[in-house]
């Protein structure tokens, strides 16, 4: 396993807010992920029309998002 050296970023209360890695390390991680999970070309057009909606999707989305606010 390769050794990566992350940098931990905390706020004033010492709570973890981010993890930074060097760009070179990020590129290595991306290369590893490409080998493990190569992108698959999925034709989503075959699913068009496969469901019927009884409500307006945009109105449903807005209503659902507003519930959490």
PDB file of N, CA, C, O and CB in Angstrom:
ATOM      1  N   UNK A   1       0.836  -1.181   0.000  1.00  0.00           N
ATOM      2  CA  UNK A   1       0.000   0.000   0.000  1.00  0.00           C
ATOM      3  C   UNK A   1       0.882   1.247   0.000  1.00  0.00           C
ATOM      4  O   UNK A   1       1.914   1.292   0.670  1.00  0.00           O
ATOM      5  CB  UNK A   1      -0.952  -0.003   1.215  1.00  0.00           C
ATOM      6  N   UNK A   2       0.470   2.231  -0.743  1.00  0.00           N
ATOM      7  CA  UNK A   2       1.223   3.476  -0.804  1.00  0.00           C
ATOM      8  C   UNK A   2       0.954   4.316   0.447  1.00  0.00           C
ATOM      9  O   UNK A   2      -0.128   4.248   1.031  1.00  0.00           O
ATOM     10  CB  UNK A   2       0.859   4.269  -2.080  1.00  0.00           C
ATOM     11  N   UNK A   3       1.925   5.086   0.840  1.00  0.00           N
ATOM     12  CA  UNK A   3       1.762   5.962   2.006  1.00  0.00           C
ATOM     13  C   UNK A   3       1.388   7.360   1.539  1.00  0.00           C
ATOM     14  O   UNK A   3       2.123   7.987   0.776  1.00  0.00           O
ATOM     15  CB  UNK A   3       3.060   6.002   2.862  1.00  0.00           C
ATOM     16  N   UNK A   4       0.253   7.838   1.995  1.00  0.00           N
ATOM     17  CA  UNK A   4      -0.176   9.199   1.717  1.00  0.00           C
ATOM     18  C   UNK A   4      -0.080   9.980   3.017  1.00  0.00           C
ATOM     19  O   UNK A   4      -0.269   9.433   4.104  1.00  0.00           O
ATOM     20  CB  UNK A   4      -1.631   9.241   1.128  1.00  0.00           C
ATOM     21  N   UNK A   5       0.210  11.239   2.890  1.00  0.00           N
ATOM     22  CA  UNK A   5       0.397  12.062   4.073  1.00  0.00           C
ATOM     23  C   UNK A   5      -0.648  13.176   4.092  1.00  0.00           C
ATOM     24  O   UNK A   5      -0.385  14.283   3.622  1.00  0.00           O
ATOM     25  CB  UNK A   5       1.827  12.650   4.113  1.00  0.00           C
ATOM     26  N   UNK A   6      -1.831  12.887   4.634  1.00  0.00           N
ATOM     27  CA  UNK A   6      -2.875  13.908   4.665  1.00  0.00           C
ATOM     28  C   UNK A   6      -2.585  14.980   5.710  1.00  0.00           C
ATOM     29  O   UNK A   6      -1.905  14.744   6.708  1.00  0.00           O
ATOM     30  CB  UNK A   6      -4.227  13.268   4.944  1.00  0.00           C
ATOM     31  N   UNK A   7      -3.119  16.151   5.444  1.00  0.00           N
ATOM     32  CA  UNK A   7      -3.024  17.264   6.387  1.00  0.00           C
ATOM     33  C   UNK A   7      -4.432  17.515   6.931  1.00  0.00           C
ATOM     34  O   UNK A   7      -5.369  17.727   6.162  1.00  0.00           O
ATOM     35  CB  UNK A   7      -2.425  18.564   5.701  1.00  0.00           C
ATOM     36  N   UNK A   8      -4.573  17.491   8.231  1.00  0.00           N
ATOM     37  CA  UNK A   8      -5.867  17.667   8.869  1.00  0.00           C
ATOM     38  C   UNK A   8      -6.107  19.155   9.110  1.00  0.00           C
ATOM     39  O   UNK A   8      -5.238  19.857   9.627  1.00  0.00           O
ATOM     40  CB  UNK A   8      -5.944  16.869  10.199  1.00  0.00           C
ATOM     41  N   UNK A   9      -7.293  19.629   8.731  1.00  0.00           N
ATOM     42  CA  UNK A   9      -7.667  21.024   8.931  1.00  0.00           C
ATOM     43  C   UNK A   9      -8.791  21.055   9.964  1.00  0.00           C
ATOM     44  O   UNK A   9      -9.796  20.359   9.821  1.00  0.00           O
ATOM     45  CB  UNK A   9      -8.107  21.707   7.580  1.00  0.00           C
ATOM     46  N   UNK A  10      -8.611  21.866  11.001  1.00  0.00           N
ATOM     47  CA  UNK A  10      -9.622  21.977  12.054  1.00  0.00           C
ATOM     48  C   UNK A  10     -10.067  23.428  12.201  1.00  0.00           C
ATOM     49  O   UNK A  10      -9.384  24.356  11.770  1.00  0.00           O
ATOM     50  CB  UNK A  10      -9.076  21.442  13.399  1.00  0.00           C
ATOM     51  N   UNK A  11     -11.230  23.593  12.821  1.00  0.00           N
ATOM     52  CA  UNK A  11     -11.710  24.943  13.092  1.00  0.00           C
ATOM     53  C   UNK A  11     -11.177  25.408  14.446  1.00  0.00           C
ATOM     54  O   UNK A  11     -10.324  24.746  15.037  1.00  0.00           O
ATOM     55  CB  UNK A  11     -13.263  24.996  13.063  1.00  0.00           C
ATOM     56  N   UNK A  12     -11.671  26.530  14.934  1.00  0.00           N
ATOM     57  CA  UNK A  12     -11.160  27.098  16.188  1.00  0.00           C
ATOM     58  C   UNK A  12     -11.471  26.228  17.403  1.00  0.00           C
ATOM     59  O   UNK A  12     -10.786  26.310  18.422  1.00  0.00           O
ATOM     60  CB  UNK A  12     -11.739  28.481  16.400  1.00  0.00           C
ATOM     61  N   UNK A  13     -12.509  25.391  17.291  1.00  0.00           N
ATOM     62  CA  UNK A  13     -12.847  24.477  18.381  1.00  0.00           C
ATOM     63  C   UNK A  13     -12.176  23.117  18.204  1.00  0.00           C
ATOM     64  O   UNK A  13     -12.531  22.148  18.876  1.00  0.00           O
ATOM     65  CB  UNK A  13     -14.360  24.302  18.469  1.00  0.00           C
ATOM     66  N   UNK A  14     -11.206  23.055  17.297  1.00  0.00           N
ATOM     67  CA  UNK A  14     -10.450  21.823  17.030  1.00  0.00           C
ATOM     68  C   UNK A  14     -11.311  20.705  16.439  1.00  0.00           C
ATOM     69  O   UNK A  14     -10.987  19.527  16.589  1.00  0.00           O
ATOM     70  CB  UNK A  14      -9.806  21.334  18.308  1.00  0.00           C
ATOM     71  N   UNK A  15     -12.401  21.068  15.771  1.00  0.00           N
ATOM     72  CA  UNK A  15     -13.236  20.074  15.092  1.00  0.00           C
ATOM     73  C   UNK A  15     -12.715  19.886  13.674  1.00  0.00           C
ATOM     74  O   UNK A  15     -12.359  20.850  12.997  1.00  0.00           O
ATOM     75  CB  UNK A  15     -14.740  20.507  15.079  1.00  0.00           C
ATOM     76  N   UNK A  16     -12.675  18.655  13.242  1.00  0.00           N
ATOM     77  CA  UNK A  16     -12.198  18.335  11.897  1.00  0.00           C
ATOM     78  C   UNK A  16     -13.145  18.939  10.871  1.00  0.00           C
ATOM     79  O   UNK A  16     -14.354  18.712  10.924  1.00  0.00           O
ATOM     80  CB  UNK A  16     -12.079  16.799  11.697  1.00  0.00           C
ATOM     81  N   UNK A  17     -12.596  19.706   9.939  1.00  0.00           N
ATOM     82  CA  UNK A  17     -13.431  20.275   8.885  1.00  0.00           C
ATOM     83  C   UNK A  17     -12.966  19.867   7.493  1.00  0.00           C
ATOM     84  O   UNK A  17     -13.739  19.956   6.540  1.00  0.00           O
ATOM     85  CB  UNK A  17     -13.445  21.780   8.994  1.00  0.00           C
ATOM     86  N   UNK A  18     -11.717  19.421   7.357  1.00  0.00           N
ATOM     87  CA  UNK A  18     -11.232  19.029   6.034  1.00  0.00           C
ATOM     88  C   UNK A  18      -9.970  18.197   6.166  1.00  0.00           C
ATOM     89  O   UNK A  18      -9.278  18.214   7.184  1.00  0.00           O
ATOM     90  CB  UNK A  18     -10.967  20.267   5.158  1.00  0.00           C
ATOM     91  N   UNK A  19      -9.703  17.475   5.102  1.00  0.00           N
ATOM     92  CA  UNK A  19      -8.453  16.731   4.988  1.00  0.00           C
ATOM     93  C   UNK A  19      -7.844  17.122   3.653  1.00  0.00           C
ATOM     94  O   UNK A  19      -8.497  17.019   2.615  1.00  0.00           O
ATOM     95  CB  UNK A  19      -8.678  15.165   5.095  1.00  0.00           C
ATOM     96  N   UNK A  20      -6.613  17.566   3.675  1.00  0.00           N
ATOM     97  CA  UNK A  20      -5.924  17.962   2.450  1.00  0.00           C
ATOM     98  C   UNK A  20      -4.839  16.947   2.135  1.00  0.00           C
ATOM     99  O   UNK A  20      -4.168  16.418   3.022  1.00  0.00           O
ATOM    100  CB  UNK A  20      -5.322  19.385   2.583  1.00  0.00           C
ATOM    101  N   UNK A  21      -4.690  16.692   0.834  1.00  0.00           N
ATOM    102  CA  UNK A  21      -3.593  15.836   0.386  1.00  0.00           C
ATOM    103  C   UNK A  21      -2.866  16.557  -0.738  1.00  0.00           C
ATOM    104  O   UNK A  21      -3.431  17.430  -1.397  1.00  0.00           O
ATOM    105  CB  UNK A  21      -4.111  14.431  -0.084  1.00  0.00           C
ATOM    106  N   UNK A  22      -1.634  16.193  -0.948  1.00  0.00           N
ATOM    107  CA  UNK A  22      -0.868  16.780  -2.041  1.00  0.00           C
ATOM    108  C   UNK A  22      -1.488  16.379  -3.374  1.00  0.00           C
ATOM    109  O   UNK A  22      -2.076  15.305  -3.505  1.00  0.00           O
ATOM    110  CB  UNK A  22       0.614  16.340  -1.974  1.00  0.00           C
ATOM    111  N   UNK A  23      -1.347  17.254  -4.352  1.00  0.00           N
ATOM    112  CA  UNK A  23      -1.920  16.996  -5.670  1.00  0.00           C
ATOM    113  C   UNK A  23      -1.350  15.718  -6.281  1.00  0.00           C
ATOM    114  O   UNK A  23      -2.086  14.958  -6.912  1.00  0.00           O
ATOM    115  CB  UNK A  23      -1.662  18.183  -6.602  1.00  0.00           C
ATOM    116  N   UNK A  24      -0.080  15.473  -6.108  1.00  0.00           N
ATOM    117  CA  UNK A  24       0.543  14.256  -6.647  1.00  0.00           C
ATOM    118  C   UNK A  24      -0.091  13.012  -6.024  1.00  0.00           C
ATOM    119  O   UNK A  24      -0.318  12.017  -6.713  1.00  0.00           O
ATOM    120  CB  UNK A  24       2.071  14.263  -6.388  1.00  0.00           C
ATOM    121  N   UNK A  25      -0.377  13.068  -4.722  1.00  0.00           N
ATOM    122  CA  UNK A  25      -1.047  11.945  -4.061  1.00  0.00           C
ATOM    123  C   UNK A  25      -2.454  11.757  -4.605  1.00  0.00           C
ATOM    124  O   UNK A  25      -2.905  10.630  -4.809  1.00  0.00           O
ATOM    125  CB  UNK A  25      -1.096  12.164  -2.544  1.00  0.00           C
ATOM    126  N   UNK A  26      -3.146  12.869  -4.840  1.00  0.00           N
ATOM    127  CA  UNK A  26      -4.499  12.799  -5.380  1.00  0.00           C
ATOM    128  C   UNK A  26      -4.494  12.133  -6.758  1.00  0.00           C
ATOM    129  O   UNK A  26      -5.367  11.319  -7.061  1.00  0.00           O
ATOM    130  CB  UNK A  26      -5.116  14.208  -5.468  1.00  0.00           C
ATOM    131  N   UNK A  27      -3.518  12.479  -7.581  1.00  0.00           N
ATOM    132  CA  UNK A  27      -3.414  11.859  -8.903  1.00  0.00           C
ATOM    133  C   UNK A  27      -3.176  10.360  -8.789  1.00  0.00           C
ATOM    134  O   UNK A  27      -3.729   9.582  -9.567  1.00  0.00           O
ATOM    135  CB  UNK A  27      -2.288  12.509  -9.710  1.00  0.00           C
ATOM    136  N   UNK A  28      -2.354   9.950  -7.825  1.00  0.00           N
ATOM    137  CA  UNK A  28      -2.118   8.520  -7.615  1.00  0.00           C
ATOM    138  C   UNK A  28      -3.401   7.816  -7.199  1.00  0.00           C
ATOM    139  O   UNK A  28      -3.702   6.724  -7.681  1.00  0.00           O
ATOM    140  CB  UNK A  28      -1.029   8.302  -6.555  1.00  0.00           C
ATOM    141  N   UNK A  29      -4.150   8.440  -6.310  1.00  0.00           N
ATOM    142  CA  UNK A  29      -5.417   7.855  -5.859  1.00  0.00           C
ATOM    143  C   UNK A  29      -6.380   7.725  -7.029  1.00  0.00           C
ATOM    144  O   UNK A  29      -7.046   6.699  -7.170  1.00  0.00           O
ATOM    145  CB  UNK A  29      -6.049   8.710  -4.737  1.00  0.00           C
ATOM    146  N   UNK A  30      -6.464   8.744  -7.864  1.00  0.00           N
ATOM    147  CA  UNK A  30      -7.347   8.690  -9.031  1.00  0.00           C
ATOM    148  C   UNK A  30      -6.953   7.552  -9.966  1.00  0.00           C
ATOM    149  O   UNK A  30      -7.821   6.860 -10.499  1.00  0.00           O
ATOM    150  CB  UNK A  30      -7.318  10.024  -9.787  1.00  0.00           C
ATOM    151  N   UNK A  31      -5.664   7.354 -10.168  1.00  0.00           N
ATOM    152  CA  UNK A  31      -5.192   6.269 -11.036  1.00  0.00           C
ATOM    153  C   UNK A  31      -5.561   4.915 -10.445  1.00  0.00           C
ATOM    154  O   UNK A  31      -5.975   4.011 -11.170  1.00  0.00           O
ATOM    155  CB  UNK A  31      -3.666   6.360 -11.241  1.00  0.00           C
ATOM    156  N   UNK A  32      -5.414   4.772  -9.135  1.00  0.00           N
ATOM    157  CA  UNK A  32      -5.776   3.512  -8.471  1.00  0.00           C
ATOM    158  C   UNK A  32      -7.268   3.251  -8.614  1.00  0.00           C
ATOM    159  O   UNK A  32      -7.676   2.130  -8.918  1.00  0.00           O
ATOM    160  CB  UNK A  32      -5.382   3.545  -6.975  1.00  0.00           C
ATOM    161  N   UNK A  33      -8.084   4.275  -8.400  1.00  0.00           N
ATOM    162  CA  UNK A  33      -9.536   4.108  -8.510  1.00  0.00           C
ATOM    163  C   UNK A  33      -9.961   3.762  -9.928  1.00  0.00           C
ATOM    164  O   UNK A  33     -10.901   2.989 -10.117  1.00  0.00           O
ATOM    165  CB  UNK A  33     -10.246   5.371  -8.057  1.00  0.00           C
ATOM    166  N   UNK A  34      -9.293   4.315 -10.920  1.00  0.00           N
ATOM    167  CA  UNK A  34      -9.612   3.985 -12.313  1.00  0.00           C
ATOM    168  C   UNK A  34      -9.339   2.516 -12.597  1.00  0.00           C
ATOM    169  O   UNK A  34     -10.081   1.879 -13.345  1.00  0.00           O
ATOM    170  CB  UNK A  34      -8.802   4.867 -13.276  1.00  0.00           C
ATOM    171  N   UNK A  35      -8.288   1.979 -12.008  1.00  0.00           N
ATOM    172  CA  UNK A  35      -7.963   0.569 -12.223  1.00  0.00           C
ATOM    173  C   UNK A  35      -8.970  -0.330 -11.524  1.00  0.00           C
ATOM    174  O   UNK A  35      -9.351  -1.375 -12.051  1.00  0.00           O
ATOM    175  CB  UNK A  35      -6.546   0.260 -11.726  1.00  0.00           C
ATOM    176  N   UNK A  36      -9.400   0.079 -10.338  1.00  0.00           N
ATOM    177  CA  UNK A  36     -10.328  -0.737  -9.556  1.00  0.00           C
ATOM    178  C   UNK A  36     -11.745  -0.628 -10.102  1.00  0.00           C
ATOM    179  O   UNK A  36     -12.439  -1.636 -10.235  1.00  0.00           O
ATOM    180  CB  UNK A  36     -10.299  -0.317  -8.084  1.00  0.00           C
ATOM    181  N   UNK A  37     -12.175   0.584 -10.417  1.00  0.00           N
ATOM    182  CA  UNK A  37     -13.534   0.835 -10.892  1.00  0.00           C
ATOM    183  C   UNK A  37     -13.502   1.597 -12.208  1.00  0.00           C
ATOM    184  O   UNK A  37     -13.741   2.805 -12.217  1.00  0.00           O
ATOM    185  CB  UNK A  37     -14.341   1.616  -9.843  1.00  0.00           C
ATOM    186  N   UNK A  38     -13.215   0.932 -13.311  1.00  0.00           N
ATOM    187  CA  UNK A  38     -13.206   1.665 -14.576  1.00  0.00           C
ATOM    188  C   UNK A  38     -14.609   2.179 -14.901  1.00  0.00           C
ATOM    189  O   UNK A  38     -15.612   1.541 -14.582  1.00  0.00           O
ATOM    190  CB  UNK A  38     -12.682   0.766 -15.721  1.00  0.00           C
ATOM    191  N   UNK A  39     -14.653   3.340 -15.539  1.00  0.00           N
ATOM    192  CA  UNK A  39     -15.947   3.918 -15.897  1.00  0.00           C
ATOM    193  C   UNK A  39     -16.655   3.016 -16.896  1.00  0.00           C
ATOM    194  O   UNK A  39     -16.060   2.506 -17.845  1.00  0.00           O
ATOM    195  CB  UNK A  39     -15.774   5.341 -16.479  1.00  0.00           C
ATOM    196  N   UNK A  40     -17.938   2.839 -16.648  1.00  0.00           N
ATOM    197  CA  UNK A  40     -18.755   2.048 -17.558  1.00  0.00           C
ATOM    198  C   UNK A  40     -19.671   3.002 -18.315  1.00  0.00           C
ATOM    199  O   UNK A  40     -20.318   3.865 -17.721  1.00  0.00           O
ATOM    200  CB  UNK A  40     -19.578   0.956 -16.791  1.00  0.00           C
ATOM    201  N   UNK A  41     -19.714   2.838 -19.602  1.00  0.00           N
ATOM    202  CA  UNK A  41     -20.631   3.634 -20.399  1.00  0.00           C
ATOM    203  C   UNK A  41     -22.009   3.009 -20.297  1.00  0.00           C
ATOM    204  O   UNK A  41     -22.241   1.899 -20.776  1.00  0.00           O
ATOM    205  CB  UNK A  41     -20.163   3.729 -21.880  1.00  0.00           C
ATOM    206  N   UNK A  42     -22.913   3.732 -19.671  1.00  0.00           N
ATOM    207  CA  UNK A  42     -24.271   3.241 -19.482  1.00  0.00           C
ATOM    208  C   UNK A  42     -25.196   4.060 -20.365  1.00  0.00           C
ATOM    209  O   UNK A  42     -25.190   5.290 -20.314  1.00  0.00           O
ATOM    210  CB  UNK A  42     -24.704   3.320 -17.985  1.00  0.00           C
ATOM    211  N   UNK A  43     -25.978   3.381 -21.162  1.00  0.00           N
ATOM    212  CA  UNK A  43     -26.938   4.056 -22.019  1.00  0.00           C
ATOM    213  C   UNK A  43     -28.227   4.252 -21.228  1.00  0.00           C
ATOM    214  O   UNK A  43     -29.026   3.326 -21.094  1.00  0.00           O
ATOM    215  CB  UNK A  43     -27.195   3.246 -23.329  1.00  0.00           C
ATOM    216  N   UNK A  44     -28.425   5.454 -20.709  1.00  0.00           N
ATOM    217  CA  UNK A  44     -29.599   5.735 -19.896  1.00  0.00           C
ATOM    218  C   UNK A  44     -30.864   5.913 -20.732  1.00  0.00           C
ATOM    219  O   UNK A  44     -31.967   5.910 -20.186  1.00  0.00           O
ATOM    220  CB  UNK A  44     -29.360   6.969 -19.068  1.00  0.00           C
ATOM    221  N   UNK A  45     -30.721   6.066 -22.028  1.00  0.00           N
ATOM    222  CA  UNK A  45     -31.894   6.240 -22.886  1.00  0.00           C
ATOM    223  C   UNK A  45     -32.812   5.029 -22.841  1.00  0.00           C
ATOM    224  O   UNK A  45     -34.015   5.154 -23.070  1.00  0.00           O
ATOM    225  CB  UNK A  45     -31.463   6.504 -24.317  1.00  0.00           C
ATOM    226  N   UNK A  46     -32.257   3.862 -22.549  1.00  0.00           N
ATOM    227  CA  UNK A  46     -33.098   2.660 -22.519  1.00  0.00           C
ATOM    228  C   UNK A  46     -34.110   2.708 -21.379  1.00  0.00           C
ATOM    229  O   UNK A  46     -35.086   1.957 -21.385  1.00  0.00           O
ATOM    230  CB  UNK A  46     -32.229   1.411 -22.385  1.00  0.00           C
ATOM    231  N   UNK A  47     -33.884   3.595 -20.389  1.00  0.00           N
ATOM    232  CA  UNK A  47     -34.806   3.710 -19.266  1.00  0.00           C
ATOM    233  C   UNK A  47     -35.863   4.792 -19.477  1.00  0.00           C
ATOM    234  O   UNK A  47     -36.781   4.925 -18.667  1.00  0.00           O
ATOM    235  CB  UNK A  47     -34.035   3.996 -18.004  1.00  0.00           C
ATOM    236  N   UNK A  48     -35.744   5.558 -20.543  1.00  0.00           N
ATOM    237  CA  UNK A  48     -36.690   6.642 -20.801  1.00  0.00           C
ATOM    238  C   UNK A  48     -38.098   6.085 -20.946  1.00  0.00           C
ATOM    239  O   UNK A  48     -38.331   5.141 -21.700  1.00  0.00           O
ATOM    240  CB  UNK A  48     -36.290   7.428 -22.066  1.00  0.00           C
ATOM    241  N   UNK A  49     -39.036   6.684 -20.212  1.00  0.00           N
ATOM    242  CA  UNK A  49     -40.427   6.271 -20.285  1.00  0.00           C
ATOM    243  C   UNK A  49     -40.739   5.005 -19.517  1.00  0.00           C
ATOM    244  O   UNK A  49     -41.845   4.477 -19.636  1.00  0.00           O
ATOM    245  CB  UNK A  49     -40.809   6.086 -21.694  1.00  0.00           C
ATOM    246  N   UNK A  50     -39.808   4.505 -18.740  1.00  0.00           N
ATOM    247  CA  UNK A  50     -40.048   3.242 -18.038  1.00  0.00           C
ATOM    248  C   UNK A  50     -40.894   3.419 -16.782  1.00  0.00           C
ATOM    249  O   UNK A  50     -41.430   2.445 -16.252  1.00  0.00           O
ATOM    250  CB  UNK A  50     -38.729   2.600 -17.671  1.00  0.00           C
ATOM    251  N   UNK A  51     -41.019   4.660 -16.302  1.00  0.00           N
ATOM    252  CA  UNK A  51     -41.914   4.906 -15.173  1.00  0.00           C
ATOM    253  C   UNK A  51     -42.872   6.019 -15.546  1.00  0.00           C
ATOM    254  O   UNK A  51     -42.570   6.861 -16.392  1.00  0.00           O
ATOM    255  CB  UNK A  51     -41.118   5.268 -13.888  1.00  0.00           C
ATOM    256  N   UNK A  52     -44.016   6.014 -14.911  1.00  0.00           N
ATOM    257  CA  UNK A  52     -44.969   7.098 -15.110  1.00  0.00           C
ATOM    258  C   UNK A  52     -45.102   7.845 -13.790  1.00  0.00           C
ATOM    259  O   UNK A  52     -45.189   7.242 -12.720  1.00  0.00           O
ATOM    260  CB  UNK A  52     -46.358   6.561 -15.607  1.00  0.00           C
ATOM    261  N   UNK A  53     -45.116   9.142 -13.888  1.00  0.00           N
ATOM    262  CA  UNK A  53     -45.183   9.982 -12.701  1.00  0.00           C
ATOM    263  C   UNK A  53     -46.576  10.557 -12.558  1.00  0.00           C
ATOM    264  O   UNK A  53     -47.181  11.001 -13.534  1.00  0.00           O
ATOM    265  CB  UNK A  53     -44.141  11.107 -12.763  1.00  0.00           C
ATOM    266  N   UNK A  54     -47.085  10.544 -11.325  1.00  0.00           N
ATOM    267  CA  UNK A  54     -48.409  11.118 -11.096  1.00  0.00           C
ATOM    268  C   UNK A  54     -48.316  12.507 -10.469  1.00  0.00           C
ATOM    269  O   UNK A  54     -49.339  13.138 -10.202  1.00  0.00           O
ATOM    270  CB  UNK A  54     -49.236  10.196 -10.201  1.00  0.00           C
ATOM    271  N   UNK A  55     -47.087  12.987 -10.233  1.00  0.00           N
ATOM    272  CA  UNK A  55     -46.869  14.331  -9.693  1.00  0.00           C
ATOM    273  C   UNK A  55     -45.777  15.010 -10.499  1.00  0.00           C
ATOM    274  O   UNK A  55     -44.945  14.357 -11.129  1.00  0.00           O
ATOM    275  CB  UNK A  55     -46.490  14.281  -8.180  1.00  0.00           C
ATOM    276  N   UNK A  56     -45.798  16.333 -10.464  1.00  0.00           N
ATOM    277  CA  UNK A  56     -44.763  17.101 -11.152  1.00  0.00           C
ATOM    278  C   UNK A  56     -43.439  16.924 -10.407  1.00  0.00           C
ATOM    279  O   UNK A  56     -43.351  17.279  -9.232  1.00  0.00           O
ATOM    280  CB  UNK A  56     -45.153  18.613 -11.245  1.00  0.00           C
ATOM    281  N   UNK A  57     -42.411  16.387 -11.060  1.00  0.00           N
ATOM    282  CA  UNK A  57     -41.146  16.113 -10.376  1.00  0.00           C
ATOM    283  C   UNK A  57     -40.501  17.354  -9.758  1.00  0.00           C
ATOM    284  O   UNK A  57     -39.934  17.270  -8.669  1.00  0.00           O
ATOM    285  CB  UNK A  57     -40.183  15.484 -11.340  1.00  0.00           C
ATOM    286  N   UNK A  58     -40.577  18.491 -10.426  1.00  0.00           N
ATOM    287  CA  UNK A  58     -39.955  19.703  -9.907  1.00  0.00           C
ATOM    288  C   UNK A  58     -40.658  20.186  -8.639  1.00  0.00           C
ATOM    289  O   UNK A  58     -40.003  20.588  -7.677  1.00  0.00           O
ATOM    290  CB  UNK A  58     -39.972  20.803 -10.969  1.00  0.00           C
ATOM    291  N   UNK A  59     -41.995  20.144  -8.641  1.00  0.00           N
ATOM    292  CA  UNK A  59     -42.740  20.544  -7.442  1.00  0.00           C
ATOM    293  C   UNK A  59     -42.445  19.588  -6.290  1.00  0.00           C
ATOM    294  O   UNK A  59     -42.288  20.020  -5.148  1.00  0.00           O
ATOM    295  CB  UNK A  59     -44.258  20.581  -7.731  1.00  0.00           C
ATOM    296  N   UNK A  60     -42.371  18.312  -6.582  1.00  0.00           N
ATOM    297  CA  UNK A  60     -42.052  17.319  -5.547  1.00  0.00           C
ATOM    298  C   UNK A  60     -40.666  17.578  -4.961  1.00  0.00           C
ATOM    299  O   UNK A  60     -40.482  17.531  -3.745  1.00  0.00           O
ATOM    300  CB  UNK A  60     -42.125  15.889  -6.125  1.00  0.00           C
ATOM    301  N   UNK A  61     -39.699  17.849  -5.828  1.00  0.00           N
ATOM    302  CA  UNK A  61     -38.333  18.105  -5.379  1.00  0.00           C
ATOM    303  C   UNK A  61     -38.273  19.341  -4.481  1.00  0.00           C
ATOM    304  O   UNK A  61     -37.635  19.313  -3.428  1.00  0.00           O
ATOM    305  CB  UNK A  61     -37.401  18.282  -6.584  1.00  0.00           C
ATOM    306  N   UNK A  62     -38.931  20.415  -4.891  1.00  0.00           N
ATOM    307  CA  UNK A  62     -38.925  21.639  -4.088  1.00  0.00           C
ATOM    308  C   UNK A  62     -39.587  21.408  -2.734  1.00  0.00           C
ATOM    309  O   UNK A  62     -39.080  21.862  -1.708  1.00  0.00           O
ATOM    310  CB  UNK A  62     -39.638  22.773  -4.836  1.00  0.00           C
ATOM    311  N   UNK A  63     -40.720  20.702  -2.728  1.00  0.00           N
ATOM    312  CA  UNK A  63     -41.430  20.434  -1.483  1.00  0.00           C
ATOM    313  C   UNK A  63     -40.575  19.577  -0.552  1.00  0.00           C
ATOM    314  O   UNK A  63     -40.525  19.830   0.652  1.00  0.00           O
ATOM    315  CB  UNK A  63     -42.771  19.739  -1.768  1.00  0.00           C
ATOM    316  N   UNK A  64     -39.914  18.578  -1.095  1.00  0.00           N
ATOM    317  CA  UNK A  64     -39.075  17.691  -0.295  1.00  0.00           C
ATOM    318  C   UNK A  64     -37.887  18.442   0.281  1.00  0.00           C
ATOM    319  O   UNK A  64     -37.532  18.237   1.442  1.00  0.00           O
ATOM    320  CB  UNK A  64     -38.593  16.508  -1.134  1.00  0.00           C
ATOM    321  N   UNK A  65     -37.272  19.300  -0.502  1.00  0.00           N
ATOM    322  CA  UNK A  65     -36.121  20.073  -0.015  1.00  0.00           C
ATOM    323  C   UNK A  65     -36.528  21.077   1.055  1.00  0.00           C
ATOM    324  O   UNK A  65     -35.760  21.343   1.980  1.00  0.00           O
ATOM    325  CB  UNK A  65     -35.443  20.803  -1.174  1.00  0.00           C
ATOM    326  N   UNK A  66     -37.730  21.636   0.940  1.00  0.00           N
ATOM    327  CA  UNK A  66     -38.186  22.624   1.914  1.00  0.00           C
ATOM    328  C   UNK A  66     -38.531  21.996   3.257  1.00  0.00           C
ATOM    329  O   UNK A  66     -38.559  22.699   4.267  1.00  0.00           O
ATOM    330  CB  UNK A  66     -39.388  23.365   1.374  1.00  0.00           C
ATOM    331  N   UNK A  67     -38.793  20.705   3.297  1.00  0.00           N
ATOM    332  CA  UNK A  67     -39.121  20.038   4.558  1.00  0.00           C
ATOM    333  C   UNK A  67     -37.951  20.088   5.525  1.00  0.00           C
ATOM    334  O   UNK A  67     -38.156  20.167   6.737  1.00  0.00           O
ATOM    335  CB  UNK A  67     -39.526  18.587   4.307  1.00  0.00           C
ATOM    336  N   UNK A  68     -36.737  20.044   5.015  1.00  0.00           N
ATOM    337  CA  UNK A  68     -35.560  20.042   5.874  1.00  0.00           C
ATOM    338  C   UNK A  68     -35.119  21.431   6.314  1.00  0.00           C
ATOM    339  O   UNK A  68     -34.280  21.568   7.204  1.00  0.00           O
ATOM    340  CB  UNK A  68     -34.434  19.371   5.171  1.00  0.00           C
ATOM    341  N   UNK A  69     -35.679  22.453   5.695  1.00  0.00           N
ATOM    342  CA  UNK A  69     -35.229  23.826   6.002  1.00  0.00           C
ATOM    343  C   UNK A  69     -35.872  24.384   7.242  1.00  0.00           C
ATOM    344  O   UNK A  69     -35.593  25.520   7.624  1.00  0.00           O
ATOM    345  CB  UNK A  69     -35.518  24.745   4.846  1.00  0.00           C
TER     346      UNK A  69
END
